[in-house]
Amino acid sequence: MKKEFPLLQAINSPQDVRALPIEQLEPLCEELRSYLLESVAGTGGHLSSNLGTVELTVALHHVFDTPNDRIVWDVGHQTYPHKILTGRRERMKTLRQLGGLSGFPQRAESEFDSFGTAHSSTSISAALGMALGSRIKGEDRHAIAVIGDGAMTGGMAFEALNNAGVSDCRLLVILNDNDMSISPPVGALNRYLAKLMSGQFYAAAKHAGKAVLRGAPPLLELAKRFEESAMGIVKPITLFEKFGFNYVGPIDGHDVKTLVKVLDNIRHLEGPHFLHVVTRKGQGYKLAEADPVTYHGPGKFDPAVGIVPAPKPAKLTFTQVFGQWLCDMAQKDARLVGITPAMREGSGLVAFEEKFPERYFDVGIAEQHAVTFAAGLACEGLKPVLAIYSTFLQRGYDQLIHDVAIQNLPIVFALDRAGLVGADGATHAGAYDIAYLRCVPNMSLACPADENECRQLLTTAYAQNSPVAVRYPRGAGVGLVPDQGLEGLPFGRGEVRRLGVRLLFVAFGTLLYPALEAAQALNATVINMRWVKPLDVDLLLRCAREHECLVTLEEGVVMGGAGSAVLEALAAHDLARPVLQLGLPDAFIEHGDPVKLLALQGLDARGIEAAVRKRFGIEGAA
């Protein structure tokens, strides 16, 4: 620790925060914010969201008896201050690195992480379960859900509110209202919150709240005085009160003393409460305040300079390839519409929105709705392209089956972040899409091996009159520059990329290239399958009959994956061959550098060669 953090240096657990007098909380927040900025600048990670929750985090740990009292952080990308205050300060230099701290709450990492999160809109459900569980066991504790206004647009949050409002338990829901998710928030709820917070009402509420909190009167008296002060401006009858919550707010989320007094009042009351806290993403760092999207998840940077735009990379990412293809295909076909569940930047739809705003739909953090919304558009003769991370499509699986596949609707699912994703870890890994999609009737699934194939297979998928998913990884591939045309590839057909003897590599997706490298050392034949479903059975059987042993390769789980599809095809045609299935194991893969993670799973060229030699008794060292 540096000398300029004297208060923070003495904080090794929330008990130390609770021991501080309230007058020292503001200086602690200043130190915490400075340390946070310095730390994230050195490791990369989420920044804007964490700068915005410093005071709220300090106040929560000062008032509540954590970990006995449970705090559930929705999404969890705003928990770096929480990690710093709960004994993990010195480990922040390992953030999101292999073997280091997770960028999200993890129950296995700390007793203060009450619930593991990384996907949106889960906090109220989990906190309600904890609150009712404590009541059943006769335990005296609070459950607090901290949820952002972006996550509040998720339908699961409202399902939980509906349940919680009629539950007699000690539940506090804190709306961290910063007018920002990852992409700018959308929808009617966001407009409602904006109206609630704007103009005379918010100004009066803010001043009235400060006035009545002098001396910290009981909350009922506080509410009475607040309403009397605000009467004649607007009466705060809110959506959340209709759900059965006692609504308090909005209050300034960067006024730590006010936060402490309000939280302490709520702590002594029974029943469900809803606290509306107004914060600012990037608070205290002007560059992040001005551009919270850029500073949402930066890499390493110099805080004194800010993020310097990197030189244009030599390789296009798969996301960029998709974004270019989407614009080109939309120019050609007026039926195309693009859909994203609040991931405009991450999924590469920025240019599409600019060029085709009337055909661009950001539906908010609502993956289930996104899938069925696309189905409705398809019913009207449009051609929806849903750009969604593989891990987030998991949230819309029933809709994919019930609303899309059963009706055989022509929707293209552009599955970004397929396979391992690196620093975000197991919660964001696209490990399961092959297994969960190939078992659905009417669904097809393509796995491009490189950037050019990605563009071509997207075109092929778009040409079908049925649902097709195209999965591609985060980042760049081997660097092939895509052709600028809109020519597709044969539907359900693979290709032989290398001829060898005895060994047959059956590669799906980007593992084609390490497979080719390993095959060179082993003199093996390599098939680029391109499609998991429909599988090119003719090509597979023809090549399998000419080889003694088979190796399947995929960046997805082995159980039920593409290798399983190969085994099923061989069995169906009574063709017996020893098969080595290489892919992701039956385990969650932690965060870290994706190249290192693939190597640890034996999915680089060296690991593939070593596994093949061991399995089939081939002499020589990898």
Stockholm file with secondary structure:
# STOCKHOLM 1.0

chainA/1-622         MKKEFPLLQAINSPQDVRALPIEQLEPLCEELRSYLLESVAGTGGHLSSNLGTVELTVALHHVFDTPNDRIVWDVGHQTYPHKILTGRRERMKTLRQLGGLSGFPQRAESEFDSFGTAHSSTSISAALGMALGSRIKGEDRHAIAVIGDGAMTGGMAFEALNNAGVSDCRLLVILNDNDMSISPPVGALNRYLAKLMSGQFYAAAKHAGKAVLRGAPPLLELAKRFEESAMGIVKPITLFEKFGFNYVGPIDGHDVKTLVKVLDNIRHLEGPHFLHVVTRKGQGYKLAEADPVTYHGPGKFDPAVGIVPAPKPAKLTFTQVFGQWLCDMAQKDARLVGITPAMREGSGLVAFEEKFPERYFDVGIAEQHAVTFAAGLACEGLKPVLAIYSTFLQRGYDQLIHDVAIQNLPIVFALDRAGLVGADGATHAGAYDIAYLRCVPNMSLACPADENECRQLLTTAYAQNSPVAVRYPRGAGVGLVPDQGLEGLPFGRGEVRRLGVRLLFVAFGTLLYPALEAAQALNATVINMRWVKPLDVDLLLRCAREHECLVTLEEGVVMGGAGSAVLEALAAHDLARPVLQLGLPDAFIEHGDPVKLLALQGLDARGIEAAVRKRFGIEGAA
#=GR chainA/1-622 SS CCTTCHHHHTCSSHHHHHHSCGGGHHHHHHHHHHHHHHHHHHHCCCCHHHHTTHHHHHHHHHHSCTTTSEEEESSSTTCHHHHIIIIIGGGGGGTTSTTSCCSSCCTTTCTTCCSCCCSSSCHHHHHHHHHHHHHHHTCCCCEEEEEETTGGGSHHHHHHHHHHTTCCSCEEEEEEECSCSSSCCCSHHHHHHHHHHSHHHHHHHHHHHHHHTTTCCCHHHHHHHHHHHHTTTCCCCCHHHHTTCEEEEEEETTCHHHHHHHHHHHHTCCSCEEEEEECCTTTTCHHHHHCTTTTSSCCSCBTTTBCCCCCCCSSCBHHHHHHHHHHHHHHHCTTEEEEESSCTTTTTCHHHHHHCGGGEEECCSCHHHHHHHHHHHHHTTCEEEEEEEHHHHGGGHHHIIIIIITTTCCCEEEEESBBCCSTTCTTTCBCSHHHHHHTSTTCEEECCSSHHHHHHHHHHHHHSSSCEEEECCSSBCSCCCCCSSCCCCCTTCCEEEECCSSEEEEECGGGHHHHHHHHHHHTCEEEECCEEESCCHHHHHHHHHTCSEEEEEEEEESTTSHHHHHHHHHHHTTCCCCEEEEEECSSCCCSSCHHHHHHHTTCSHHHHHHHHHHHHTCCSCC
#=GC SS_cons         CCTTCHHHHTCSSHHHHHHSCGGGHHHHHHHHHHHHHHHHHHHCCCCHHHHTTHHHHHHHHHHSCTTTSEEEESSSTTCHHHHIIIIIGGGGGGTTSTTSCCSSCCTTTCTTCCSCCCSSSCHHHHHHHHHHHHHHHTCCCCEEEEEETTGGGSHHHHHHHHHHTTCCSCEEEEEEECSCSSSCCCSHHHHHHHHHHSHHHHHHHHHHHHHHTTTCCCHHHHHHHHHHHHTTTCCCCCHHHHTTCEEEEEEETTCHHHHHHHHHHHHTCCSCEEEEEECCTTTTCHHHHHCTTTTSSCCSCBTTTBCCCCCCCSSCBHHHHHHHHHHHHHHHCTTEEEEESSCTTTTTCHHHHHHCGGGEEECCSCHHHHHHHHHHHHHTTCEEEEEEEHHHHGGGHHHIIIIIITTTCCCEEEEESBBCCSTTCTTTCBCSHHHHHHTSTTCEEECCSSHHHHHHHHHHHHHSSSCEEEECCSSBCSCCCCCSSCCCCCTTCCEEEECCSSEEEEECGGGHHHHHHHHHHHTCEEEECCEEESCCHHHHHHHHHTCSEEEEEEEEESTTSHHHHHHHHHHHTTCCCCEEEEEECSSCCCSSCHHHHHHHTTCSHHHHHHHHHHHHTCCSCC
//
